[in-house]
Amino acid sequence: MTCPSCHKEVAVDSFFCAWCDRFIPVPEKGTKANLFARWVALMIDPLIAVVLWFVAGGVFGAISPGLGITAAMLFPLIYLIWFISQLRHGMTPGKRLLGLRVINSQTGQIPGFGKMFLREIVGRIVSGLFLGLGYFWAIFDKNGQAWHDKLAGTFVVKAS
């Protein structure tokens, strides 16, 4: 099989070109996201919630303790709603900041809310089992899929 982007020979069962990292079925969707960028995006997601919690509690708590408690509960809830709303676009806030996107492994399209919910909520729990083996799996997988990617049938790409 030949890569449609760089026209070099690639393995038949690969979804990404070993030479240019393009997604072979739909090259314009982007290149395979590196694991470090994926890890940083994973760390950014809860970090935003924690920062919002401290800022909201501190700023509004300086005005009034009751207002600080309310803000400290409300701001992370608003973030959670925004986080969930981003799933239907194939990303999380951390992925959005880094230009990463989750795509369906077969079509290259955005997986939709159901698959993203399965991937980001249920799949992350599965990947975290057995000392996080499911996350480390992506290091050795030729397509860079962790267990939560395999469960949902998705890939993470750097949008081009």
C-alpha positions in Angstrom: 0.0 0.0 0.0 1.2 3.5 -0.8 0.8 6.6 1.3 -1.4 9.2 -0.5 0.7 12.1 0.9 4.3 11.1 0.5 3.8 8.2 -1.9 6.1 5.9 0.0 5.3 2.3 0.8 3.5 1.6 4.1 2.4 -1.6 5.9 -1.0 -2.9 4.8 -2.6 -2.8 8.3 -1.3 0.7 9.3 -3.6 3.7 9.6 -0.6 6.1 9.8 2.3 6.5 7.4 5.6 5.5 9.0 7.3 8.2 7.0 5.1 11.3 7.2 2.7 10.2 10.1 -0.3 11.2 8.0 -3.7 9.5 8.6 -3.7 7.2 5.5 -7.5 6.9 4.9 -8.1 10.7 5.0 -4.6 12.5 4.9 -6.1 16.0 5.3 -7.3 15.1 8.8 -3.8 15.5 10.1 -0.8 13.6 11.5 -0.6 11.1 14.3 -0.4 13.1 17.6 2.8 12.4 19.6 2.3 10.8 23.0 3.9 13.8 24.9 1.3 16.2 23.5 -1.4 13.8 24.4 -0.1 13.5 27.9 0.1 17.3 28.3 -3.5 17.6 27.1 -4.5 15.0 29.6 -2.8 17.0 32.4 -4.3 20.4 31.2 -7.9 19.1 31.5 -8.1 18.7 35.3 -5.6 21.6 35.8 -8.1 24.0 34.4 -10.7 22.8 36.9 -8.3 23.1 39.8 -7.2 26.6 38.8 -10.8 27.7 38.4 -11.7 26.3 41.8 -8.8 28.2 43.5 -9.4 31.5 41.6 -13.1 31.4 42.1 -12.9 30.5 45.8 -10.1 33.1 46.4 -11.4 36.1 44.5 -15.1 35.7 45.5 -14.1 34.5 49.0 -12.3 37.8 49.6 -15.6 39.6 48.9 -17.8 37.2 51.0 -17.2 33.8 52.4 -20.6 32.6 51.2 -20.0 34.0 47.7 -16.6 32.2 47.7 -18.1 28.9 48.5 -20.8 29.3 45.9 -18.2 30.3 43.3 -15.9 27.5 44.2 -18.7 25.0 43.6 -20.2 26.8 40.5 -17.0 27.4 38.4 -15.9 23.8 38.3 -19.5 22.8 37.4 -19.5 25.2 34.5 -16.1 23.8 33.4 -17.5 20.3 33.6 -20.4 21.3 31.3 -18.0 23.0 28.9 -15.8 19.9 29.0 -18.7 17.6 28.1 -19.8 20.0 25.4 -16.4 19.8 23.8 -16.7 16.0 23.4 -19.1 16.3 20.5 -16.4 18.2 18.6 -13.9 15.4 19.1 -11.8 17.1 21.7 -11.3 18.1 25.3 -10.2 21.6 26.4 -6.6 20.4 26.7 -6.7 18.9 23.2 -8.2 22.1 21.9 -5.4 24.2 23.3 -2.8 21.9 21.7 -4.5 21.5 18.4 -5.3 17.8 18.8 -8.5 16.1 17.7 -10.0 12.7 18.2 -11.2 11.0 15.0 -13.0 7.8 14.1 -10.5 5.1 13.2 -12.4 4.0 10.1 -13.9 7.2 8.6 -11.6 10.0 9.9 -14.7 11.9 11.0 -15.4 13.3 14.5 -16.6 10.3 16.5 -19.6 12.0 18.1 -20.7 12.4 21.7 -21.4 8.8 22.4 -18.0 7.5 21.3 -16.2 10.4 22.9 -18.0 9.8 26.2 -17.1 6.1 26.0 -13.5 7.1 25.3 -13.0 9.9 27.7 -15.0 8.7 30.7 -15.3 4.9 30.6 -12.2 4.2 28.5 -9.9 6.3 30.7 -10.9 4.2 33.7 -10.1 1.0 31.7 -6.7 2.5 30.6 -5.9 3.4 34.2 -6.4 -0.2 35.4 -3.3 -2.4 36.1 -1.0 0.5 37.0 -2.0 2.5 33.9 -1.0 -0.2 31.5 -3.6 1.0 29.0 -1.9 4.4 28.7 1.5 2.9 28.2 0.1 0.6 25.5 0.2 3.5 23.1 4.0 3.5 23.3 4.2 0.1 21.7 1.1 0.2 19.4 2.0 1.0 15.8 -1.0 3.3 15.5 -0.4 5.0 18.9 -3.7 3.7 20.4 -4.1 3.4 24.1 -6.8 1.1 25.5 -9.4 3.9 25.6 -8.7 4.6 21.9 -9.1 0.9 21.0 -12.3 0.6 23.0 -13.9 3.6 21.2 -12.3 2.9 17.8 -10.5 6.3 17.7 -7.2 7.9 17.0 -5.7 11.2 18.1 -4.4 13.5 15.4 -2.6 16.8 15.2 -5.0 18.8 13.0 -3.3 20.2 9.9 
